[in-house]
Amino acid sequence: MTAYVEAVSGLRPKMRRAIIMVQDLVMVLIAVALSLTLSQSRLSFDAFSSGGLACWALIVLLAHLLFRTCGLYSTVWRFASTPDFFNILKGCGSLTVVLYLASIAFRSFFQPVAGLNERQFIVFFLVSFTIISAPRLYYRFLRDGASWRILRRAAGDASIKQALFIGRLSEADVIVRFTRTAVPAEYAIAGIMATEAGAPLGTQIQGVPVVALRPRLVEVLEEYVKGTENLDLLIFGKGVEREIEDYAELVRVARHSGIAVVQFSGLSELGRGGKLVLDAVEMETIMRRSAVATDIARIGVFVGGKRVLVTGGAGSIGRVLVKRALELGAEAVLVADNSEFGIFQLDQIIDEKDRDRLASRIVDVTDRPHMMRLVSEFKPAIIFHAAALKHVPLLEENWEAAIETNVFGTLACAEVAAECGVPQFLLISSDKAVDPTSVLGATKRAAEQIVSSLHETHAEPSPFHAGGLNGHHAGTPTVRRPGTKFIAVRFGNVFGSNGSVATIFQAQIEAGGPVTITDRRMTRYFMTVAEAVDLVIMSAADAERRHGRDDYAIYMLDMGKPVPILEVAETMIRMAGKSPYTDIPIRFTGIRPGEKLHEALHGEGEEVVKLDIAKIFGLRTDVVEWPRIEAALPALVAAIRDQDKAAALAILAGLNRAGQGIGGAPQRAVPKAAGQIG
């Protein structure tokens, strides 16, 4: 029976409806035969004569017309609810009355029929209603057996949250076991919606039924939220967002119905038997990209046992870098950040078992002496330089702060890394650095040039001026120890970062709108923070093994296709259970200073090189020689001192434009290598 139900439910709607109609007509004929048998009737005519066969055909025709009229096929084989069974009751009752009246008319006007009376029709009504309802009831049991568990909560502990799980059966087994053994009990899994093949409806995992299979997960969930009011939680398994196309729609349906949505991320080891770790489903997961599995073994070998320094470690990207380094087995991680509150927040999300490997220092990255002390004492094997100011319109007004942090801060940290012999220095860059039109883009491109120039000279023991941040003037020459690897990693927006569109839109939606967008045509590249961090670490691991012509100063992450900002806003509104433009208005404000309609990940003069790592490319670009960068620094300091924004931007433009050096002198172009693509 289960196999038959699964086979029929897997057909196309029209084919499924046709089979159900035929099934109902067969059930009617069976009901006629059973009613005559059960009532021990002996008809006075041959049931298989020409007249008898005509009678069966007439019964089939009447049954089909009446069942269609009574609405049996408008919602059949979804979730048979009270209205559906009432339709069956109407259909069977109407058919019984019509057949009874037809038999009276036949006996009155044509010929008497022995063995046929009211008793047979009463039995026929009861039998037909039972056997026509039975398949629908069984189907509901297979797909909606969990709802009975949910409805039974009224008799139990109302504090226990009733949940549906969507994911693999192996994870369902773990979750069901832990929810049952947890003290005190928090969750009860009422049903499993399986995402894998080979999990037939009705299969039970520790007594919890599989109630839905792909591709009808959304359909089943919609029926749940219509038919039950006691469903509290929807739990997704690990990686489900990459396995099913309907992930965002499932989230929307649940949230629209007031059902919380979480994602299973593992088990904590605190207390006896552990505890489920359920994370909130964020917008970065809903608007997912086609991610590839991270080479955990490779980045684990790279980070494991090393001492790691993360500047800006209390920021959105830096925070995830810190957590990831600890997870990968770093010997110790030092956070350098100037935000006291940010460091406090970071400390709250670090697992207790990792706290002894984490240290934090409140420090400004432009404070070179302080950074020198930190690096000299901590002796990191790698510095992830994530500290930066990055809000485009805000930095147009506060351009001095942008240059101080993004340019001179990068310079100070890079010099400290070189002087202290840190094996690797990695700059977190931005797509804003490509053909920059904003202060942010110009400063990030200048930071890239500083790192690229140092990368080109890393094997040369020649001196360079410290420059430093002590008044931003050229200091005494220092000799950088050979061996420091300088690289930058360039990528676009990440969901959930401080000041990102996702966080802004979320706040606007919660306030009731309007959601503000600069231009309906605007697009941006998006990536989840977790994926970006893993690819940044992978880039560092790749750079460690490269030398000579195969070496790259800048890596570029594959961000997929750019996403319209309007689509992000509309999706977020729907995910909140609202309707765009009606419940939450969307207002277009116009492009702000420094903003572009569309970002790019590389410029026309840059060569993108395919690597043997998924989602990561090498980037060859024109590099300004170190003496020319050094020559620009005093002029940049003077422009800041004189509050001359135009002069400062002109100096930065000299660093930013491919093929043009400081003061119009030509830059040294890096020769192309084999295997490059345009």
C-alpha positions, -999 to 999 in steps of 0.1 A, spaced: 0 0 0 28 24 9 46 17 -24 14 24 -43 7 57 -25 43 68 -31 41 59 -68 9 78 -73 20 108 -54 51 110 -75 32 114 -108 23 147 -125 -9 163 -111 -31 155 -141 -20 119 -143 -24 116 -105 -59 130 -106 -69 106 -134 -57 76 -114 -75 87 -83 -107 91 -103 -104 55 -116 -96 43 -81 -127 59 -67 -149 43 -94 -134 9 -87 -141 15 -50 -178 23 -58 -182 -10 -77 -165 -29 -48 -189 -11 -24 -219 -23 -45 -207 -59 -44 -198 -57 -7 -232 -42 2 -250 -70 -16 -228 -96 0 -229 -83 35 -267 -79 34 -271 -114 19 -292 -101 -10 -302 -124 -38 -309 -104 -69 -335 -117 -93 -314 -108 -123 -279 -118 -135 -254 -92 -126 -233 -101 -156 -261 -100 -182 -263 -72 -207 -288 -54 -184 -266 -60 -154 -235 -46 -172 -255 -15 -183 -265 -10 -147 -228 -11 -135 -219 14 -163 -247 37 -152 -236 35 -116 -200 44 -126 -212 74 -147 -234 87 -119 -206 83 -93 -181 102 -114 -204 131 -121 -215 134 -85 -180 131 -71 -168 158 -94 -198 180 -84 -191 175 -47 -154 186 -51 -136 153 -44 -109 161 -69 -101 198 -60 -79 190 -30 -76 152 -31 -43 136 -22 -29 166 -5 -38 167 32 -73 152 37 -88 176 62 -123 179 76 -137 196 45 -123 169 23 -140 141 43 -172 161 42 -170 162 4 -166 124 4 -196 122 27 -217 144 4 -206 124 -27 -213 90 -12 -246 102 3 -258 118 -30 -248 87 -49 -267 65 -25 -299 86 -27 -298 88 -65 -293 51 -68 -321 44 -44 -345 67 -62 -334 51 -95 -342 16 -82 -377 27 -70 -384 43 -104 -372 11 -122 -393 -12 -101 -423 11 -105 -422 17 -142 -404 -13 -157 -402 -45 -136 -400 -55 -100 -365 -65 -87 -363 -90 -58 -335 -89 -33 -331 -51 -33 -344 -29 -5 -334 0 18 -310 -22 39 -286 -27 9 -284 11 3 -276 19 39 -248 -7 38 -236 7 4 -234 42 19 -213 30 48 -190 8 28 -185 33 0 -177 61 24 -152 39 43 -133 25 14 -131 58 -5 -119 76 26 -94 50 36 -66 57 10 -69 94 17 -67 88 54 -37 65 49 -20 91 28 -25 117 55 -10 93 80 21 89 59 26 126 53 9 142 82 13 117 110 34 143 128 5 167 132 -12 143 155 19 145 177 18 183 175 -19 184 184 -13 161 214 9 188 230 -22 203 247 -22 172 270 15 174 277 41 200 285 32 232 266 68 245 272 82 219 248 86 233 213 72 211 186 94 210 155 97 196 120 132 186 108 143 191 72 175 172 63 192 139 61 180 108 80 214 104 97 211 139 112 175 133 121 185 103 141 210 123 161 186 152 167 157 130 177 179 111 202 192 143 218 158 160 220 145 130 239 174 127 263 178 164 270 171 175 306 151 197 307 133 189 275 132 218 251 122 204 217 101 175 204 106 164 167 71 157 154 81 148 118 110 145 94 110 160 59 138 141 41 161 157 16 177 124 4 166 96 -18 156 62 -5 135 75 24 100 63 17 70 80 33 60 64 66 96 54 75 102 60 111 133 72 129 130 63 165 92 64 161 92 98 143 77 95 108 91 107 75 62 130 64 76 145 32 101 140 4 116 162 -23 103 179 -44 71 185 -24 86 199 8 70 234 3 36 219 -4 37 197 27 49 226 49 21 249 36 -4 223 46 11 219 81 9 256 88 -27 257 76 -38 227 96 -19 231 129 -14 260 153 10 242 176 40 240 153 68 262 168 100 254 150 115 244 117 150 229 120 172 226 89 201 202 88 237 211 80 242 222 44 206 219 34 207 254 18 231 240 -8 211 208 -14 175 220 -21 163 247 -44 133 255 -23 153 265 8 143 302 6 107 294 0 106 270 30 120 298 52 94 322 38 65 299 44 76 292 80 83 328 90 51 341 73 32 317 97 51 328 128 73 296 129 109 301 140 136 288 117 169 275 129 198 254 115 214 225 132 252 231 134 264 205 158 264 193 194 280 210 223 299 190 248 287 208 278 269 188 304 259 152 303 250 139 269 257 172 251 232 197 237 219 206 203 235 238 188 208 255 167 218 287 149 194 313 135 190 312 98 205 345 85 199 363 52 234 353 40 223 317 41 190 324 23 206 344 -5 232 316 -9 257 313 -37 267 280 -53 294 273 -28 319 244 -30 332 223 -2 362 238 16 394 218 17 393 216 55 424 193 56 445 218 37 436 249 56 438 229 88 473 219 81 481 255 72 467 271 103 471 243 128 498 249 154 505 285 142 503 318 160 478 341 142 473 378 145 441 393 132 439 431 130 403 443 131 395 410 147 364 423 164 348 433 131 324 412 111 351 395 89 378 396 115 356 379 141 349 350 118 386 348 109 394 345 147 368 318 153 379 298 122 416 300 132 407 286 167 385 259 151 414 249 128 437 244 157 458 275 158 483 275 187 472 310 197 452 339 182 458 376 190 431 402 182 442 438 176 412 461 174 404 497 186 368 488 195 364 479 232 327 469 226 336 449 196 362 429 216 337 424 243 312 410 218 339 387 203 347 373 237 310 364 243 309 341 212 341 323 217 337 287 232 350 282 267 375 256 255 391 281 232 395 311 255 429 301 268 442 304 232 427 338 225 442 372 235 428 406 227 444 440 227 428 474 222 450 492 198 449 514 167 466 498 137 481 532 129 500 532 162 532 517 148 551 515 181 522 497 198 519 473 169 556 467 170 554 457 206 525 434 200 541 416 171 575 413 187 560 397 218 534 375 202 556 364 172 528 355 148 533 332 118 507 351 99 490 384 101 455 388 87 450 425 82 412 430 83 412 464 100 397 490 77 371 517 74 347 507 46 315 528 45 314 545 11 293 576 17 306 582 52 342 581 41 335 607 14 331 632 42 357 616 65 384 611 39 413 619 63 403 590 86 400 567 55 436 575 44 449 572 80 434 538 86 433 522 51 466 535 38 489 543 66 474 517 89 482 490 62 516 505 58 524 504 95 512 468 99 531 457 68 563 474 80 560 458 114 555 424 98 586 429 77 608 442 105 597 414 128 602 387 102 565 375 102 564 348 76 531 360 60 511 392 58 476 391 42 455 421 34 417 419 32 409 440 1 377 449 -17 362 451 -51 359 488 -45 396 489 -53 389 482 -90 388 514 -110 379 533 -78 354 561 -78 352 566 -41 376 575 -12 372 539 1 381 524 -33 411 547 -37 425 539 -3 419 502 -7 437 503 -41 466 522 -25 468 495 2 469 468 -25 498 487 -41 517 488 -9 513 451 -4 520 443 -40 551 464 -41 564 447 -9 555 414 -24 577 421 -54 607 430 -33 603 404 -6 633 384 -17 655 414 -19 674 424 13 675 461 2 664 487 27 633 508 26 622 537 47 599 529 75 577 559 68 558 550 99 529 567 116 549 589 138 538 621 121 536 602 88 571 612 78 600 592 64 620 576 92 653 560 94 659 531 69 652 497 81 662 464 66 634 440 62 643 404 69 638 382 38 610 357 38 579 377 46 552 369 21 529 398 13 496 391 -4 461 407 -7 428 390 -12 401 409 -31 364 401 -29 330 418 -28 303 423 -2 296 398 26 262 392 41 259 402 77 290 425 79 287 457 98 269 483 76 261 458 49 228 461 30 215 430 48 218 445 83 205 479 71 175 463 53 168 441 83 166 471 106 143 490 82 120 460 78 117 455 116 108 492 118 80 488 93 98 504 64 104 519 41 134 500 27 157 524 10 176 515 -22 198 539 -40 189 527 -75 167 498 -88 195 489 -113 222 486 -87 240 452 -84 266 438 -60 286 407 -55 277 388 -24 293 360 -4 287 345 30 312 355 57 321 319 64 328 311 28 349 342 23 370 335 54 377 299 43 388 311 9 410 338 24 428 312 45 430 289 14 446 318 -5 472 322 22 479 285 22 484 286 -16 506 316 -14 529 299 11 540 274 -16 544 297 -45 577 313 -57 591 331 -87 570 337 -118 542 315 -103 538 339 -74 508 362 -70 506 394 -49 468 396 -52 443 368 -51 407 372 -63 377 352 -50 351 340 -74 319 358 -62 296 342 -87 271 364 -105 263 399 -92 229 401 -74 204 430 -79 201 450 -46 164 453 -53 161 415 -53 179 413 -20 154 438 -5 124 420 -19 136 386 -7 143 399 28 109 414 30 93 381 20 115 362 44 100 384 72 65 373 62 57 406 45 48 416 10 71 441 -8 55 474 -18 23 467 1 33 457 37 68 472 34 73 501 10 105 503 -11 119 538 -17 146 547 -42 169 575 -30 194 579 -58 231 571 -60 252 586 -32 287 602 -36 313 576 -45 289 548 -53 288 527 -85 258 510 -101 279 479 -107 311 467 -91 339 446 -108 364 422 -94 392 431 -117 401 459 -141 408 460 -178 446 460 -173 446 431 -149 452 395 -158 431 368 -141 449 335 -137 432 302 -132 445 282 -103 440 246 -92 418 258 -64 380 262 -68 367 297 -64 402 314 -62 421 331 -89 455 347 -91 457 383 -103 485 400 -121 484 438 -121 507 467 -127 528 473 -96 542 507 -84 578 503 -73 585 509 -37 606 541 -41 576 557 -59 552 547 -31 576 560 -6 579 593 -25 541 598 -24 537 593 14 551 628 25 528 645 0 498 625 13 507 635 48 509 671 38 475 669 20 459 656 52 476 683 73 464 710 49 429 695 47 433 694 9 410 665 -2 416 672 -39 454 669 -35 451 637 -15 428 621 -41 452 631 -69 481 614 -51 460 583 -45 450 584 -82 486 582 -91 488 549 -72 455 536 -85 457 541 -122 473 512 -141 502 523 -162 508 556 -144 532 562 -116 536 590 -91 539 623 -109 532 607 -143 562 584 -142 556 550 -157 550 520 -135 567 487 -139 543 461 -154 546 426 -142 553 402 -171 526 378 -180 530 342 -171 518 310 -189 482 299 -181 468 334 -177 434 343 -189 420 377 -198 
